[in-house]
Amino acid sequence: MRDGGKTVWIFSFWTDVFVYLYKHQQLDIAVPFSLPVDANAGCDVTALPQEKVLSLLTRDGDQAAYDALKRDFHGIGPICENLLNQSLDKMLNFALGKSVVFVFLTPDRPKENQFNQWLRAKLLGQPDVHLVDFLDFLEEGTSPPSDLHFDRQIYKRVAEHISGLITERFGSHKSQLRSHRAK
């Protein structure tokens, strides 16, 4: 949402925890890449046997994306604290002072716990940065889902929470959202 310099950023790093990263050969960027419906998201897909890869390239554009990956990138592994902090530094340098930022914490499981610790260490106490833990929106006595897909009521509660914080920071925004949609 942008209105008169007021900007809201919402980040979800859920897939960053387990998707393999690839660094561009010439540009200073790293990107996640996984094949469609693939249990190999946590490994270098360019190192998989060709017959395995071909069986996973089922949608229009899959082959071209995979070919570009092999041609222009090299695998660097899953995200590490240093790469995450570099990304967060870029985000914070751009956003702070003129934006409110929401960062969704990953659902807490062993691998995600470390990632959340990195996010908290970097972002807690930053002005206008809010960490959103979906587990905080579960009804009392409810267990978190095992498949990372929350009930729609959880998403509704999270949206209401974010909307309230935006209103606190910028004032009423509902009409701005409607007028933005109408354009």
C-alpha positions in Angstrom: 0.0 0.0 0.0 1.4 3.4 -0.9 -0.3 6.7 -0.3 1.5 10.0 0.0 4.8 8.3 0.8 3.2 5.8 3.3 4.4 2.4 2.4 3.6 -1.0 3.9 5.9 -4.0 3.2 5.0 -7.6 4.1 7.6 -10.3 3.9 7.3 -14.0 4.2 10.5 -16.0 4.3 8.7 -19.4 4.8 10.2 -21.0 1.7 13.6 -19.5 2.3 14.2 -21.9 5.1 14.3 -25.0 2.9 14.6 -24.0 -0.8 18.1 -24.2 -2.3 19.7 -20.9 -3.4 21.5 -20.1 -6.6 23.9 -17.2 -7.2 24.0 -15.5 -10.6 27.3 -15.9 -12.5 27.6 -12.1 -13.1 25.2 -10.2 -10.9 25.4 -10.0 -7.2 22.1 -11.8 -6.5 21.0 -15.1 -5.1 17.6 -16.5 -5.8 15.6 -19.5 -4.6 14.6 -22.1 -7.2 12.7 -25.4 -7.0 11.1 -27.6 -9.5 7.3 -27.9 -9.5 5.9 -30.4 -7.1 9.4 -31.5 -6.1 10.6 -33.0 -2.9 14.1 -32.0 -3.9 13.7 -28.3 -3.1 16.4 -28.5 -0.4 19.1 -29.7 -2.8 20.8 -28.5 -6.0 18.4 -29.5 -8.7 21.1 -28.9 -11.4 22.9 -31.9 -9.9 19.9 -34.2 -10.3 19.9 -36.9 -13.0 18.5 -35.5 -16.3 15.7 -38.1 -16.4 14.5 -37.1 -12.9 14.5 -33.4 -13.9 12.7 -34.0 -17.2 9.9 -35.9 -15.3 9.4 -32.7 -13.2 9.3 -30.2 -16.0 5.6 -30.4 -16.8 4.4 -26.8 -17.1 4.9 -24.2 -19.9 8.1 -22.4 -19.2 9.6 -25.0 -16.8 12.3 -26.1 -19.3 13.3 -22.5 -20.1 13.5 -21.6 -16.4 15.6 -24.7 -15.7 17.9 -24.0 -18.7 18.4 -20.4 -17.5 19.2 -21.7 -14.1 21.9 -24.1 -15.3 23.3 -21.5 -17.7 23.4 -18.4 -15.5 23.6 -19.6 -11.9 25.4 -21.9 -9.6 24.1 -23.5 -6.5 25.2 -22.1 -3.1 23.0 -24.1 -0.7 20.3 -23.2 1.7 20.1 -19.7 3.2 22.6 -18.9 5.9 22.6 -16.2 8.5 25.0 -14.0 6.5 22.9 -14.1 3.3 19.7 -13.4 5.3 21.4 -10.5 7.1 22.6 -9.0 3.8 19.0 -9.2 2.4 17.5 -7.7 5.6 20.1 -4.9 5.6 19.1 -3.9 2.0 15.4 -4.0 3.0 16.0 -2.0 6.2 18.1 0.7 4.5 15.4 1.2 1.9 12.3 1.0 4.1 13.1 2.4 7.5 11.8 5.9 8.2 9.2 5.8 5.5 7.5 2.4 5.8 6.1 0.0 8.1 7.4 -3.5 7.6 5.8 -6.8 8.6 7.8 -10.0 8.6 6.1 -13.3 9.0 8.1 -15.7 11.2 8.3 -19.2 9.9 6.2 -21.9 11.7 8.4 -23.1 14.6 9.9 -26.5 13.8 13.6 -27.4 14.4 15.0 -26.1 11.1 12.8 -23.0 11.3 13.7 -22.2 14.9 17.2 -21.2 13.8 15.8 -19.1 11.0 13.4 -17.3 13.4 16.3 -16.7 15.8 18.2 -15.0 13.0 15.2 -12.9 12.1 14.6 -11.9 15.7 18.3 -11.0 16.3 18.3 -8.7 13.2 14.9 -7.2 13.4 13.7 -7.0 17.0 13.8 -3.4 18.2 13.9 -1.9 14.7 11.5 1.0 14.3 8.3 0.2 12.4 9.3 -3.4 11.9 6.8 -6.0 13.3 7.4 -9.7 13.5 4.3 -11.7 13.0 4.1 -15.2 14.4 1.1 -17.1 13.1 1.2 -19.3 16.2 0.2 -16.3 18.3 -3.1 -16.3 16.5 -4.1 -20.0 17.2 -7.0 -20.4 19.5 -5.9 -21.5 23.0 -5.4 -25.2 23.2 -5.1 -25.6 19.4 -2.0 -27.4 18.0 -0.2 -25.9 15.0 -0.9 -27.7 11.7 1.8 -30.2 10.6 1.6 -29.1 7.0 2.2 -25.4 7.4 -1.3 -24.5 6.1 -3.3 -22.6 8.7 -7.0 -22.4 9.0 -8.5 -19.4 7.2 -9.5 -17.9 10.5 -5.8 -17.7 11.4 -5.1 -15.7 8.2 -8.1 -13.5 9.0 -6.8 -12.8 12.5 -3.3 -12.0 11.1 -4.8 -9.7 8.5 -6.9 -7.9 11.2 -3.7 -7.5 13.4 -1.7 -6.0 10.5 -4.6 -3.7 9.5 -4.8 -2.5 13.1 -1.1 -1.7 13.2 -1.3 0.1 9.9 -4.1 2.2 11.2 -2.1 3.0 14.3 0.9 4.1 12.2 -0.8 5.9 9.3 -4.4 6.5 10.4 -7.4 5.2 8.6 -6.6 3.3 5.4 -9.7 1.3 4.4 -10.9 3.9 2.0 -7.4 4.2 0.5 -7.4 0.5 -0.1 -10.8 0.6 -1.8 -9.8 3.5 -4.0 -6.6 1.7 -4.9 -8.5 -1.4 -6.0 -11.0 0.8 -8.1 -8.2 2.3 -10.2 
